[in-house]
Amino acid sequence: MKILFVNIPYTGHIIPTLGLAEELIRRGHKVSYILSEDWRSKIEAIGADFIPYNEKMKTSDEIEKLCYLTAYITGLEVGKGYELLIYEAWFFLGEALGAKLNIPTIKLFTTFALNKNVAHDLICESNNLKVFLDEEIRIWHTKHLVREIEIKENDFLDEMIYNIPDMNIVFTSKWFQVDAESFDKRYNFVGASISMNETSSFIETQISDSNPIIYISLGTIYNKQLNFYKACIHEFANKNYNVIISVGSKYSIKSFGKLPKNIYVFPYVPQKEILKKTLLFITHGGMNSINEALYYGVPMIVIPQDADQPFNARRVKEMNLGTCIQIDDILNNLYLTVEKTINDRKISKNVQYAQKQLQNAGGIKKAADLIEGCLSC
């Protein structure tokens, strides 16, 4: 079976899809993946054929304006001969592309599944998305993104919500999904996208003692927070924790000076390996990070920045899976918040329940089974 994946070039929307693509390849399917050039090595590493966008985008402004149209046009150019299109939900032109190619489609949700109510609440919580509460702005923005492409709805949000295929795969558990009962049988909740093939000896080679691990990461986009990282180093210096901080590529490790012996700062780390052995995760609240933490039974302190993170953080708080706090507040009482969260028995019990729900949801193998079942119909 020849399968074409199409996505937008944002890490949180890509990472959960890679394990699924790899599993489909392992089962004998031929998978190609359309994405921006900077993802070539990661796509080729899983065994997929990499197809770059037909237009290069250098700045974040160019990416925001052009990635949807460029991904669509690239799909039209190369899509002949494929038997199935799989796309991430925020590539809202997926159904239009599938119709043009005359092939069936499957939508992947790397965020919560969206309906009108969930999308409205998500947008309300986000500073940079709140402008899209205005329908006229959504319609104008959509015209600017799609240009001459015909879509069923006149704004991107309605296109995402109402123009859906018969098969939608959601990378979280139904238990954790917001407003879960409103989603019909077309939505399949498969849990976190965790590949069992991933192995690493990162912790063994980097940390020499057995003290509990606290892991800190603000993700890949909203991570320019030097004062926050320095406050963490100060708060945890010489405490009985090993603290691993992932700071991204914006800072040199030298920016942090001489580190206490229990503090470890890296640009990037193998997150899932670390979470397997982590006592507490201090996170920005990206959906992937939350799902991975819960899969490994790790309570969280969520420090949301923007996009869907405030909405995700609200859900963590609602389900009592950790503590939610703003970055300016946590600088004043970080250590006390950590101790309180670690020692909260209700949080611990809820996290254990959430872990079972995610681990029993089936993951990428269940997702692959659903796709193969769809193909055989």
N, C-alpha and C positions, 0 to 999 in steps of 0.2 A: 504494500500500500504506500503510495506517495502522499506525504503529508506536508503541508506548508504552514509554518508558524509565522505570524506577523505581530510586531510589538512596537511600542514607543520606547525611546531610549532613556528610561528612568529605572534605576537599579531596583527599587521596590516592586516594580511591575514586571521585572525580568527574572530575578533570582528564583522565585517559586516555580517558574515554568521550565527551568532548565532540567530539573530532575525528572519531570514528566517526559520531556523530549528525549532524554537519555534512556528512560525506561521503554519508550516506544521503539527506539533504535535497537535496544537489547532484544526486543521481541521480533525483530526482523523487518520493521517498517523503515522506509527511506524518508528521512526527515530533512527538510531545508528550513532555514530560519532567516527571515528578513529583519535586519536591524542596522544600526549605525556602525561605522567602521571600527570604532573603539571597542566593540564587543566581539570582534572577529576571533580572537584567541580563545575566549571562553566558550563561544559557540562551537568552534572546531574541536575543543578539548572534550566535548561530550560525544563527538562523532557525527555531528550534524553538518550538512553542507551550509556554509555561510553565504548569504546573499546580501551585499551592502546596499543601503539606500542609493538610489540613482543620483542623489544630490548631496554634496557634503555640507554639513552645518557646523560652524566653528563656535559660535557664541550661544549662550543659553537663550538669548532672545530669538535667534534664528531657529533653534531647536523647538522652542515653544510655538513659533508661528508656522513652521514648515514640516514638522515631523509627521503629522497626520496625513497631509497631502502627499508627501514624498513616499511614505510607506505604502499608501494606496496605489500610487502610480507605479512604484516598483513591483507591487503585487500583480498589477495588470500586465506588466511587461513580461514577467517570468512565470505567471501562474498557470498557463496552459499546460495541461497534462497532469496536474495534481488532482487527487481524488478527494481531498478534505482540507479545509482551511480551519486552523485553530488560532484564535486571537485573544489577547488580553482585553478585558472589558473597557478599559479607558481608551483603547483604539476604537473609537465609536464608529468608524467607517467599516468595521469588519463585516457586517451584514450586507452593506452595499457592495463591497468587494466580492464576497461570496456569490451574490446575485449576478454580478458581471461575469464572473468566471464560471457560473452555472455549476457550482459544487456545494455540497453541504458544509455547514459551519458548526463550530463548537466554541463557546465563549468561556474564558477562564477569568474568575474573579480573584485577584490577589489582595483585594480589600474585602470588606464586608460586601455581601450581595446587596444590590441597590434596588429599592423601589422608590416611589415618590416621597414617602415619609422618611425613610432612612436617608435618602439623598438630601432632603431639606434640612434634617438635623445635622448631618455632616457639614453642610455648607455653613449653617448658622454658627457652628463651633470654630470655623476656620477664618483667620484674618484675611488670607490672600484669596479665598474662594467666595467670601461673603458677597462680593459684587454680583455674583451670579444668582443671587436671590431675585434680581430684577430680570423678568422674562425678556424684555426688549434688549437688554445687554446680552443675554444668552443668544438671542436670535442674531444680533449683529456679529457677535463673536464667532458663531457657527458659520455664517456666510463668509467671514474673513478666512476661516480655516479651510473650508471645503471648496470654495470658489464655485466651479461649475458642476461638481459632483452631485448627483441626485441622491437624496436620502429621504426616508419616509417621513420623518419628523422635521420640524423647522428649527429645532435647537438641539445641541449636542447632548444635553442631559436627557431629554425625552427620547432621543435616538438610542441612548444607552439603556434606558429603562423599559421602553415599550417595543422596540424592534429587536427581539431576542430570538435565538434559535430554540429548537426543541431540547437541546442538551446544553446545560450550563453547569460548570464545575467550580465550586467555591472552596478556596483553600482555608477553611476554618471548620470548626465543628458546628453543628446545628445548635447545640447548647449555648455556644458563645455568640452566635449570630444575633444581631439586633433585629427584633420584630420577626423572629424566625418563622412563626406560624403563618405569616402572610405570603410566604413563598411556596409555590405549588411544586408538583412532582418534576417539573423541568429543571429544578435547582437541586444539585447533588452536593452535599457537604462532605468533603473527603478529609478534612483535617489539615494539618500542617504538611508542607512539601518538604519532607526529610528524606534524603537519599542515604541508604544504608551503605553505599559504596564509599562514602567519604571517610578517610582515615588520616590521622595526623598525630605526631608526637610532640606537638607544640608545647604543651604544659610541662611535660617531662623534661624537655630540653631547656626551658626558660626559668622554671621555678624549682628551687632546691628544697623547700621545706613543705610541711603538710598542713599549714594553717589554712582555714577556710578562705575561699576565693570570693571576692566581690568584683564584679565585672561592670565596667562603665563604658557606654558608647552612646553617642548622639547621632548615629547613622552616617549617611554619606552626603547629605545636602545641607542641613541646618546645623552643621557641626563646628562653625567658626566661633568658639566659645572659650577663648584662652583663659579668662578669669575664672570660669567655672572649673576647668581642668586643674588650674593652680590651687583653687580652693579645695578640691578633692584631695590633691596631694598633701596639702597642709593638714586637713582634717584627719586623714588616715595614716599620716607619717608615724611609723614605729608602733602602730596598733597591732593587735593579734589577728590581722587579716592580710592576705596577699591581695593586692588591688591591681587589677589589670585594666588599663585605660587605652581605648582605641580612639585616636584623635584625628584620623584621616590624613590627607596629604597637604593640608593647608599650613601645617606647622612642622618645623624641624624639631626633632627630639631634643636638640641642644637648647631650644627655647625654654625648656623646663629646668635647666641647670642640673646640679647634682641631685639625684633622686635618692630618697630614703630606701633602705635595703628591701623593704616590703612593697615598694611601688614599681610597677612595670608599665612603661609607656611605649606604644607602638603605633605606627600609621594605620595598619590593618592587622586583624587577627582572624584565625579560623573560628568564627563565632559559635557554631554548633558544638565544636569540640570543647570549647571553654564552658558553654552552658551545661554540658553534661556533668561538670564538676563544680558548678557555681552555687554558692549559698544565696546570693542576692544579685539581681541585675538592675542597675541604674540605667534607664533607657529613655530615648526620645519618644518612644511609643509608636514606631512604625509597625504596620500590621505583621510583617515578617518576623520582626524581633519579638513581638508579643506572642505570636504563635509558637515560635521556637522555644521561648522561655517556658511557656505552659507545657509544651510537649515534654520538656525535660524536668518539669516540676519545680520551676524556679520562681519565687515571688519577686515582685518588681517594685521599684520606685520609678514612676513615669513622670518625665519632665517634658511635656509636649511643647513643640515649637510652632509648627503650622501645618498646612495641608490637612490630611485626615488625622493627624496625631492627636489634637485635642478631643476629637470624637472617640478615637480609640481609647484614650486615657479615661474618658468618662465611662466607657464600658468596663474597663478594668476596675474602676472605683465602684460601679454599680454591682458588679459580681464579687466585690471584696477579694480581689486577687492581688492586691498590693496597695501602695500609697500613691496618690496623685499630688503633685506640687509644682508650682511655678519656679522657674530657674532663679529668679531674684530672691525668692523666699528660702530656697534650699541652701543658699550660701550662708545663711545665718544659723541654721540648726541641722546641718547635714548629718552629723554623726548620731544625734539623738533620733532623727527620723529613721536612719538605718537600723539602729538597735530596736526601735519600736516595731518596725516592719518585720524584722527577723523573728522577733519573739511573740508575734501576734498569732495565737493558735487558730483563730477563725480564718485568717488569711492562709495559713499553712494547710488547713483542712480543705478549703475551697480550691486551692491550687492543685492539691492532690486529685480532687474530683475532676477539675478541668483537664489535668494530664490524662486521666483515664478516657475522658470523652474524645480528646484529640487522638490518642494512640489507638483507640478502637474504631476510629472513623474510616480507616483504610489507607489514607495517604496516596502517594503517587501510584502505587499498584492498583488501588481501587479506581483511581482516575483513568489509568490505562485500560482497565477492564471495561469501564463504562464506554470509553472511546471505541474499543474493539467491538463491544456489543452494539453500539450505534452503527458501526460500519457494516455489520452483518445483517442489519435489518433490511 
